[in-house]
Amino acid sequence: MLSARRDLLAGGARLAGVALAAGGGHALACPRGSGRDQCTALAATSVPADKPIVAPLAVGARYKLVFDDDFDDTRLARINEDAVAPDSRGVAWRSRYRHPRKDVINREKQIYMDPAFAGTGPAALGVQPFSIGDGILTIRAERADAARVAPHIWGHRYTSGCITTELTHWQTYGYFEMRARMPVGRGYWPSFWLLPKRDAWPPEIDIFEGAGSRRNKMHFGAIETKEKTPSNLSGWIDLPGGGRIDDFHVYSLEWTADRITWFVDTTRMFELRNHKIHEDMYLLANLALGSLDASWIPDPDESTPFPGRFEIDYIRAWRR
């Protein structure tokens, strides 16, 4: 996500894991200069100790569920600056990136908010971009109130939200899954991705990125270096069966020592072999607006339908 944003390289039914006894499309891009041996086109735990070993449907391998938020816990206070859950119960999320909120990347047009954030003002602005209901987390993008909010968020015209496990969960390798639907409309940029626990960039793995202006496609990426080299992979893929991003789909990724594989609704979409990403990574989900390149993600305009809603049914991570 950071890499895609900075470099712009490419410039249902609910599915669940199958419990086991304890113990027990087409890609549109390959890395430039790569051979068939590298890529192939293809048609801090938050989980109670009694969670079973499960086999994610997309891969069928034995994994242990190590992170799970089904958003049945409706307490919004668990999404905050410091990722502290009320009463130390349940899953907690950080409500911003590692860098300060004012340091917006890629000329995006939003500031990521939570109700306690004051910006440059004397008191909390009370902007709440999150809601939870019927087991769905909604990240909502809005026009900033021109009188009450925008003057205190450095003149930015939009507010939105992000969640990360930077302070609560990270892992090396595993299987990651989200069931979600995304907003359609000019300027929307929802994402689900991984960044390194250490304070560095790259690497980065983009499980998916969407564009509100491309309703039948999703974007994937794996970034190993800051240069536009063959080891940096990204591309747009048509959703299986003519699917649309504003319908619910299951987006997932398996990351092992020798390959990274992307899935949509359990269908393998793309595989990268012989990658170089071998360190602890944490999870992020966000809804950005606009970018520095209109051919990538155009800025919102008068045609953009507000509010934009990125609706997430669950986020899960497994480890072998």
N, C-alpha and C positions, 0 to 999 in steps of 0.2 A: 504494500500500500504506500508506504513512504517512498519506496523506490519507484513504483509506478507513478506516483504523484510527482516526484522530483525529476525523473528522467523521461517519463511518458514513453516507455519502451515500445508499446504497441501503437506510438505516435503518429388436490390430492388426498390421498389417504395418508394417515399418519403411519410412519414406519418406525419400528423400534427394534432394539437388539433382541436376539433369541436367547433366553436364559439357558445355561447349561449347568450341569452338576458342578458344585464347587470342586476345584482341583483340575478339575479337568481344564454415436454422434460422430462427430468427426472433428479433429483438431484442425485449426486453421493456421497454426504456426509451429515451427520447430526452431531450436537455437540455430542461429546462423552458422553455417559451416559444420553442423553436426552430422554424424553418420547414424545409421540404423541402430548402432549399439548404444546411442545416448537417448533417443526419444522415438516413440512409436505412436502413430495415430491409432485410435481405438474407436469401431462403430459404437504441593500443599493441599491435599485432597479435600474435596467438599462432599464426598460420598460416604455415607455411613459404612461401618466395617462389615455389615451384613449384606451389602450389595453383592449380587451374584457375579460370577464370571460370565461374560456375555460374548456372543459372536455377532458383531455388526453385520447386517444383511449384505452390505456391499462387498465385503471381503471374505466372510465366512471363516476367519481365523480366530483362534482363541485369544481373547483380550479381557482385561479386567477394567471395568468402568471406574475411572478415578476422578472424574469431574462431571457434574450433572446439575443443570438448572432447568427444570421444567416450568418455571415461572408459576408454580402453584402458590408460592409464598408471595403475597401481594404487598409486603412492606417495602415501600419505595425508599425508606431510610437506609436500606442496605446498599444503595447505589450512592456513593459519596466520594469526596476528595481523597479520603484515606482508606477506602475499602474496609470499613469497620461495620460489621453486622450488629444490629441492636441486640443486646443481651448475649453477644457472641454466638448467636444461633444462625444457622443457614448460610447460604452462599452470599458473599459480599463482592461487589464490583467497584473498581475505581472509575470515576466519572470524567477523567481527562487523560490525555496522553502524558508521557513522561515529562515533556517540556511544558513550560507555562502556557496557559490557555491563550494568552495574547499572541503567542508565536505561531501564527497560522501558516501552514505549509502550502506550497503549490498555488498560492494566490486563491485559495478557497474563500468563499464568501460568508462562512458561518463562524460563530464562536460556540464551542461546546459548553453547555451550561449544566448546572444543577441548582436547586432552589437556594442554596447557601452562598452561591457565588455573587460577589458584589461588584466585580469589575473594578472600575475606578471610582465607584460611588461610595457613600458613607455607610451603606447598609446593604444587606442581601437583597438582590433584585427579585428573588422569588420566582424565577423562570423555571418551570418544571417540564423538561422535554420527555419525561418517561411516564408511562402508565402501565399498569398490569391488571388484566381482567380476563376471566375465562381461560386462564393458563397461557396467555399471550403477553409478552413484553412488547410495547410499542415505543419506538423512538420517533419523536415527532419533530419535524422541521417546520419553523414558522417564520413569518416576517417579524423582525424585531420592532417592538413599539417605538415609534420614532421619537417620542418625547420622554418616555420613562426608562427605556432600556438602551437604545442605540447610542446615546451620548456616553454611556458608561462601559461600552464594549468596543471602544476605539473606532466608532463610526461604522462597524459592520452592520449590514442590513438584515441578517438572518441569524436565528438561533437554532441549535440542534443538539444532539447528544451522542456520546460514545460511552462504551463500557469496556473495561480491560481487566485481566487477571494478573496484571504486572506485580501486584503486592500479595496475591493469594494463591496462584497456581501456575506452575510451569513444568515442562517435561521435555525430554529428548526422545524423539520418535513417538509414534502412536497413530491413532485414528481419531479424526475430529469431525463432528457432524453438527449441522444446524438445519432445522426446518423453518422456512421463512418465506415471506412474500415481500416484494419491494414496491416502492412507489413508482408510478409512471409519470413522466413530465420532464420538461427541459430543466437540466441543472442538477437532478438528483444523482447521488453517487454512494449507494450503500455498499458495505464491505464486511467481510469476515476473514481475518488474517492472523498471522503469527509474526512476532518480533523476538529478538534475542533478549534473554534476561539480563545479560551484561549490557552496560550502557554503550551500545555500538550500533551502527548500521552501515552496510548490510551485515548479515543476511536478512532475508524476509521471504515468507511464503504466503501468497495470496490464495486462500481457499476459494474465494470468489469475490469479484467486484461486479456490480451492476451499473447500468447507466439508464436513467429514466427515459432517455431518448432512443434506447435500443431495447425494445420490450421483449424481443425474442432471443436475446443473447446474454451470455455471462462471460466474464473475463477471468483468466487464471494467470498466475505468475509465480516464478521462483527466482529470486535475485541473490546471486552469490558475490558479486563485485559491484563497485561503483561505476565501472566502465560498461559500455554497451558491447559486451563480448558474447561469444557463443555460449558461455555458461549462464547467461541471463536469458530466461525464458518467459515469454508472455504471449497471450493471444486471445482473441474472441472466439467463442464457440456457440453454435446454435443450440438452444435447449432441445432435448429429445422430444420427438413427436410434435413439433411445432409449438412447444410450450411457451408460456409468457411469464415474465418475472413478477407480474402482479397476481399470479396464482401461487399457492403454496407448493414448494418443491423442497426436497431434501438435498442439501449440498454437503459433500463430504470429501475427505482427503485422507489417504493413508501415506504415512511418512516412515520409511524404514531406512536402514543404513545404506541401502544401495539403490532405492528408487522412491519417487514421489508419484502418486497416482491420484487423479481427480475423478470424482463421480458426481452425477446428478441423478437423483431417484434410483440409486444403485446401479446405474449404467456407467461403465467406464468411459471416460471422455478423452483422457490423455495420460501419458506416462512419461516421466523424465527419469532416465537411468544415469548412474554414475555421478550423482550430485555431490556437492561439497558442504552440505549443511548438516552439522553434527554437534549441536549444542542445545542447551535448554532454551525453550521458546515459550512465550505466554500468548494468550488469546486476546483478540480485540474485535469489536463489532461497532460500527459507526455509520452515521448518515451524513455525508458531506454534501456541499452545494458548490458547484462551479469548480473551475480549475484555471491554470495558466494557459490552457490550449483548448480552444473551442472545438477542435476536431476530435478531441478526447472526451471531455465533459464540458459542454457549453455552460455558461452562466445562466442562472434563472432569469426569466423576463416576465412580461405581463401575461404571457400564455401559461406560465407555470401554475398548476393547481396547488394551492395551499389549504390546509397543512399537508406536508408529505409524511407518510407513515411507513416506517420499516417495521414490520410485524414479525416477531420471532417466537416460535412455539417452544423451542428448546435449544440448548447448546450443551453438547456432551463431548467428553474426551475419554479415550480408552488407552491402556498401555498393556503390553505383553508382560 
